[in-house]
Amino acid sequence: MSSEGLGQKGTGRLTEAVGISYADLVRQAPWACLVLDREGRIVTGNGKADTLLSGAVPGSLLAASFIGEDQDEVIAWLGRVFRQPDAQTIDARLSRDNSLITVRLNGLAMDGQAAVYLEALTDGQIHGRQLRDMAYYDQLTRLPNRYLMSDRLHWAIRDAVRHQEKMAILAIDLDRFKRINDNFGHQAGDHLLQQISQRMASCLRDADTLARLGGDEFVVIMQHLSGDQDALMVAGRLLESIRQPVAVMGVPQTLSASIGISLFPEDAMQVQELLDKADIALYRAKNSGRDRVAFFNETMKAAVDERVDFERRLRSALNRGELLLYYQPIVAAQDGRILALEALLRWNSDREGLLPAASFLPLAQEIGIDRPMTDWALEASCEQMQRWLQSGLIRPSDPCRLTVNLSDSQLTVPDLPERVGHALARAGLPAERLVLEIHESALDTDREQVRVNLEKLTGMSVQLYLDDFCQGFCTLGQASRISFASLKIDRKVIAVFKDAPHGEQLLDAMIRMAHQMNLTVIAEGVESEESVRWLLESGCDALQGYLIGPPLPPVQTEMLLELYAPRQGTQPGG
């Protein structure tokens, strides 16, 4: 139904010319028509509207005529009718004769009231609406998607310019949402996103737009602001709503979010620039500790430009052959035999030089490219270990094994054992020569897939080390359910035990308990002779650290193996 010719001035001239009221025009219109007040109550209507709405009477709320699921949308639509100068359209459903009818409402504000034209849609028109919904609405949350958000932002900017008003863009990102998908699966993650979306929507005004851009990223368009505090207040309400516990598969989970805010017209006056600057502020909020709000300022831009460039180069590092493996020895505490070589990932960046994994792997995890990197590290290190075995640098009687770190994202993949088996077969490396290091955090949650994967790996004769052990006796109890061969005590724990009263007795007790569970104990971060003596007295089985040997590239590792060869040959195998 066309709204052409329904402008306020034209209607006024028409009613003046013919000497009848606008209400009379509505009642005599050849299509279903209503007049509403600002509260959404019916002022008057004609017989066709009465037939379509099944007897809705003056004074009743128009929204009440529609099914409950659509009533909030009708109320929001009415708000837009009174705010916007152009006709506003919405499709809503009402129940009649035990079936649903979709009605298109086309509304325009006039003299403090709203003229509404109604039309029952045909099946073809409904199908067109469904296609339009798929194009402009997120199918999971039913929120506007990126395309509709951009369209509304274009309009909001024009309206703000016309009325000389302020507005704000809020870029929202859930903190560490990836762990929900990793721990509970994507179906649980989708359900959580639906709940969080509903909570956020309840914090906003009718005039605001909440859109989902994808994943756990959202945007809010706030119009008609009186000042920056309006945006800050709403952002605070959003954060508080997200912090409330959510049940995921019956397990309460507490989430947080980070929010970046850009302001119109202070920060930008174009759509993409407003969105980009809100993203820059969001990055600052995350970098400052997450669960907070940050407003854009120009000093942020340089830092973000550097980060974007770093991320761009990191994405291409694997394809450009810039990833390397260094190897650090783990030696027997009593006689210095090399028990293992730990493969450590490095990035040979053309700008920053050689970077350790801690400098880039967290970002790789954040942007979802860590798994290809860690898969490459597994395959490349297995091939290197096999070359050393074939060359005789490591003999069949030597106890030396290869150790490789597994990321949390690798651990939750159902085909992890098959990937490991493929890497071993491709390299020709016996499974007995491979040790996989599992971070202690993998035991923090009861993830069935992790347990299944670890059981399959030990069934393949691959050994497991519990890495970065630092939580003490509680984690030892969890570790007893999985067939670990060794645990590696984190350097922070060693430092705490060394300085604490009775720390030596506590370390002794922990090592004795590990030995009773048939676990050998490896101390990480050994950097002084004093630490070596103290750890030997405590019964530690193996040592690793810069004092023992720093991480070395393959060529220098071969020199180390040659240096240790006589010692390796005179000692019994482990």
LINWO-V921896 format. One record per residue. PHI is phi as a letter, one per 20 degrees, with the letter a starting at -180 (* if undefined). PSI is psi in whole degrees, 0 to 359 (999 if undefined). D_CENTER is the distance of its C-alpha to the mean C-alpha in whole Angstrom. Layout:
PHI | PSI | D_CENTER
PHI | PSI | D_CENTER
This chain:
* | 129 | 43
e | 143 | 44
d | 10 | 43
f | 135 | 45
n | 9 | 48
e | 16 | 47
f | 154 | 46
f | 315 | 48
f | 317 | 51
f | 319 | 52
f | 320 | 52
f | 316 | 54
f | 321 | 56
f | 313 | 57
f | 325 | 57
f | 321 | 60
f | 320 | 62
e | 352 | 62
m | 28 | 63
c | 159 | 60
e | 163 | 57
f | 326 | 53
f | 322 | 53
f | 320 | 56
f | 318 | 55
f | 313 | 52
f | 331 | 54
e | 0 | 56
f | 145 | 53
f | 4 | 53
c | 168 | 50
f | 126 | 48
b | 144 | 47
c | 159 | 46
d | 131 | 46
d | 152 | 44
e | 182 | 44
f | 340 | 41
e | 355 | 40
n | 14 | 40
e | 146 | 43
f | 124 | 45
e | 312 | 48
b | 168 | 50
a | 176 | 50
d | 178 | 52
f | 323 | 53
f | 321 | 50
f | 321 | 48
f | 320 | 49
f | 316 | 50
f | 322 | 46
e | 11 | 45
l | 49 | 47
n | 22 | 49
f | 133 | 47
d | 158 | 49
g | 139 | 49
n | 342 | 47
e | 156 | 45
f | 129 | 41
g | 318 | 40
g | 329 | 37
f | 344 | 38
f | 344 | 40
d | 164 | 36
f | 152 | 34
g | 324 | 32
f | 333 | 29
d | 353 | 30
f | 320 | 32
f | 323 | 29
f | 322 | 28
f | 320 | 32
f | 317 | 32
f | 320 | 30
f | 317 | 32
f | 321 | 35
g | 319 | 33
f | 324 | 32
g | 316 | 36
e | 342 | 37
e | 327 | 35
e | 147 | 35
f | 342 | 39
d | 163 | 38
f | 140 | 38
d | 136 | 35
c | 144 | 34
b | 151 | 33
d | 131 | 33
c | 159 | 33
d | 141 | 35
c | 156 | 38
e | 130 | 40
b | 129 | 43
l | 46 | 45
m | 25 | 43
b | 164 | 41
e | 136 | 38
d | 131 | 39
e | 127 | 37
d | 134 | 38
e | 126 | 37
d | 127 | 38
c | 113 | 39
c | 149 | 39
b | 134 | 41
f | 139 | 42
b | 119 | 45
l | 44 | 47
m | 2 | 45
c | 176 | 45
c | 129 | 43
e | 127 | 44
c | 127 | 42
d | 135 | 43
d | 144 | 42
b | 125 | 42
f | 129 | 42
e | 147 | 40
e | 170 | 41
g | 320 | 39
f | 320 | 39
f | 322 | 37
f | 318 | 35
f | 321 | 34
f | 322 | 33
f | 318 | 31
f | 319 | 29
f | 321 | 28
f | 321 | 28
f | 318 | 25
f | 328 | 23
f | 330 | 24
d | 354 | 22
c | 142 | 20
f | 128 | 17
f | 341 | 18
e | 311 | 16
d | 349 | 16
m | 16 | 19
e | 157 | 18
g | 143 | 19
e | 190 | 17
g | 321 | 17
f | 314 | 21
f | 322 | 22
g | 316 | 20
f | 319 | 22
f | 315 | 25
f | 325 | 25
f | 322 | 24
g | 313 | 27
f | 318 | 29
f | 323 | 28
f | 316 | 29
f | 318 | 33
f | 320 | 33
f | 322 | 32
f | 315 | 35
f | 319 | 37
d | 5 | 37
l | 51 | 36
d | 162 | 33
e | 153 | 30
b | 167 | 27
c | 148 | 23
d | 125 | 20
d | 115 | 17
e | 123 | 13
c | 134 | 11
c | 127 | 7
f | 137 | 6
e | 129 | 6
l | 38 | 5
f | 334 | 4
g | 329 | 5
f | 334 | 8
f | 312 | 9
f | 320 | 9
f | 319 | 11
e | 325 | 13
c | 350 | 14
n | 160 | 13
f | 331 | 12
f | 318 | 15
f | 321 | 14
f | 321 | 10
f | 318 | 12
f | 320 | 14
f | 319 | 12
f | 323 | 11
f | 317 | 14
f | 316 | 16
f | 321 | 13
f | 316 | 14
f | 320 | 18
f | 314 | 18
f | 318 | 17
g | 325 | 19
f | 346 | 22
e | 353 | 22
d | 162 | 23
e | 166 | 26
f | 327 | 27
f | 345 | 28
e | 153 | 24
d | 126 | 21
d | 125 | 18
c | 149 | 16
d | 123 | 13
e | 339 | 12
p | 154 | 10
l | 233 | 7
d | 30 | 5
d | 131 | 8
c | 160 | 11
c | 140 | 15
d | 130 | 18
d | 118 | 21
d | 119 | 24
d | 168 | 27
l | 50 | 31
e | 144 | 30
e | 341 | 32
a | 175 | 31
g | 328 | 27
f | 331 | 28
g | 313 | 27
f | 319 | 23
f | 321 | 23
f | 314 | 24
f | 319 | 22
f | 320 | 19
f | 319 | 20
f | 320 | 20
f | 313 | 17
f | 318 | 16
f | 322 | 18
f | 324 | 18
f | 329 | 14
f | 341 | 15
f | 136 | 18
g | 144 | 17
c | 134 | 16
e | 121 | 18
d | 110 | 16
l | 40 | 19
n | 359 | 21
d | 119 | 19
f | 130 | 18
c | 139 | 15
d | 123 | 14
d | 167 | 11
c | 174 | 11
b | 161 | 10
d | 144 | 11
c | 130 | 13
d | 139 | 15
c | 130 | 19
d | 150 | 21
d | 141 | 25
d | 132 | 27
e | 3 | 30
f | 314 | 30
e | 325 | 27
a | 163 | 27
c | 6 | 29
d | 152 | 27
g | 302 | 24
f | 325 | 22
f | 321 | 23
f | 316 | 22
f | 317 | 19
f | 319 | 18
f | 329 | 20
f | 322 | 17
f | 320 | 14
f | 316 | 17
f | 324 | 17
f | 317 | 13
g | 318 | 13
f | 319 | 16
f | 317 | 15
f | 319 | 12
f | 341 | 14
e | 6 | 17
p | 359 | 15
m | 175 | 12
l | 47 | 13
b | 174 | 16
d | 141 | 17
c | 135 | 18
e | 146 | 21
f | 142 | 21
b | 161 | 25
f | 334 | 26
f | 339 | 26
f | 331 | 22
f | 318 | 23
f | 317 | 24
f | 321 | 22
f | 322 | 19
g | 319 | 21
f | 317 | 22
f | 318 | 18
f | 318 | 18
f | 319 | 21
f | 316 | 20
f | 318 | 16
g | 315 | 19
f | 327 | 21
f | 321 | 19
f | 330 | 18
e | 0 | 22
f | 318 | 23
f | 314 | 23
f | 331 | 25
e | 2 | 27
m | 28 | 28
e | 352 | 27
e | 138 | 25
c | 164 | 28
c | 130 | 29
d | 161 | 31
c | 130 | 32
d | 131 | 33
f | 148 | 36
d | 122 | 36
d | 153 | 40
f | 134 | 42
f | 327 | 43
e | 320 | 46
c | 0 | 47
m | 7 | 45
f | 146 | 44
f | 113 | 41
e | 332 | 39
a | 158 | 36
d | 118 | 34
e | 124 | 30
f | 124 | 29
c | 129 | 26
f | 139 | 24
c | 151 | 25
d | 118 | 24
e | 80 | 28
f | 138 | 26
f | 346 | 29
d | 313 | 29
e | 349 | 27
n | 205 | 29
f | 121 | 29
d | 135 | 25
f | 163 | 24
g | 326 | 21
f | 341 | 20
e | 343 | 20
c | 338 | 18
f | 322 | 16
g | 320 | 13
f | 320 | 12
g | 321 | 13
f | 319 | 10
f | 322 | 8
e | 5 | 9
n | 27 | 10
d | 14 | 13
f | 327 | 14
f | 316 | 16
g | 325 | 18
f | 313 | 19
f | 328 | 20
f | 318 | 21
f | 318 | 24
f | 320 | 24
f | 311 | 26
f | 314 | 28
f | 322 | 29
f | 324 | 30
f | 318 | 32
f | 320 | 34
f | 317 | 35
f | 319 | 36
f | 323 | 38
f | 321 | 40
f | 323 | 41
f | 316 | 42
f | 328 | 44
f | 347 | 45
n | 356 | 47
f | 327 | 45
d | 119 | 43
e | 159 | 46
g | 329 | 46
e | 348 | 47
f | 144 | 45
f | 355 | 42
f | 127 | 39
d | 165 | 36
e | 131 | 33
d | 137 | 30
c | 135 | 26
e | 137 | 23
d | 134 | 20
e | 163 | 17
f | 323 | 15
f | 327 | 13
f | 321 | 17
f | 332 | 18
e | 358 | 16
e | 125 | 17
g | 330 | 21
e | 19 | 23
g | 311 | 22
g | 321 | 26
f | 322 | 27
f | 316 | 25
f | 316 | 27
f | 321 | 30
f | 317 | 30
f | 319 | 29
f | 314 | 32
f | 320 | 35
f | 321 | 34
e | 340 | 35
m | 21 | 38
e | 129 | 37
f | 140 | 38
g | 331 | 35
f | 342 | 37
e | 354 | 36
d | 134 | 32
c | 131 | 30
d | 128 | 27
e | 124 | 25
d | 124 | 23
f | 145 | 21
g | 329 | 22
f | 339 | 18
f | 341 | 18
e | 358 | 21
f | 329 | 19
d | 155 | 18
e | 78 | 21
e | 112 | 19
f | 321 | 22
f | 323 | 20
f | 314 | 20
f | 316 | 24
f | 315 | 25
f | 316 | 24
f | 323 | 26
f | 319 | 29
f | 322 | 29
f | 317 | 29
f | 329 | 32
f | 340 | 34
e | 2 | 33
m | 15 | 35
e | 133 | 32
e | 157 | 32
c | 135 | 29
d | 140 | 29
e | 111 | 27
e | 154 | 25
l | 43 | 25
f | 122 | 27
b | 352 | 27
e | 357 | 26
n | 216 | 30
f | 329 | 32
f | 315 | 29
f | 329 | 27
g | 321 | 31
f | 320 | 31
f | 320 | 28
f | 336 | 29
f | 343 | 32
e | 353 | 30
c | 145 | 29
e | 71 | 32
f | 146 | 31
e | 326 | 34
b | 160 | 33
c | 143 | 31
d | 118 | 30
f | 125 | 30
f | 144 | 28
f | 330 | 30
f | 323 | 29
f | 319 | 31
f | 318 | 34
f | 319 | 34
f | 313 | 34
f | 322 | 36
f | 325 | 39
e | 344 | 39
e | 150 | 39
g | 135 | 42
m | 17 | 42
f | 323 | 40
f | 319 | 42
f | 321 | 43
f | 316 | 39
f | 318 | 38
g | 316 | 41
f | 319 | 40
f | 317 | 37
f | 320 | 38
f | 318 | 41
f | 319 | 39
f | 318 | 37
f | 324 | 40
f | 337 | 41
e | 13 | 38
m | 32 | 39
d | 131 | 36
e | 154 | 37
d | 126 | 36
d | 129 | 34
e | 127 | 34
e | 159 | 32
m | 34 | 32
f | 118 | 36
c | 6 | 37
b | 152 | 41
f | 326 | 44
f | 319 | 44
f | 321 | 41
g | 312 | 42
f | 316 | 45
f | 318 | 43
f | 323 | 41
f | 317 | 44
f | 331 | 46
e | 355 | 43
n | 18 | 43
f | 140 | 40
e | 326 | 40
b | 157 | 38
c | 148 | 37
b | 138 | 35
q | 176 | 34
f | 332 | 36
f | 322 | 39
f | 316 | 39
r | 128 | 38
f | 166 | 35
f | 135 | 33
c | 149 | 35
f | 165 | 35
g | 318 | 36
f | 315 | 40
f | 330 | 40
f | 322 | 39
f | 322 | 42
f | 321 | 44
f | 317 | 43
f | 321 | 43
f | 321 | 47
f | 321 | 47
e | 352 | 46
g | 313 | 48
f | 319 | 51
f | 319 | 50
f | 320 | 48
f | 334 | 51
e | 354 | 53
d | 151 | 50
f | 153 | 50
f | 152 | 47
d | 999 | 44
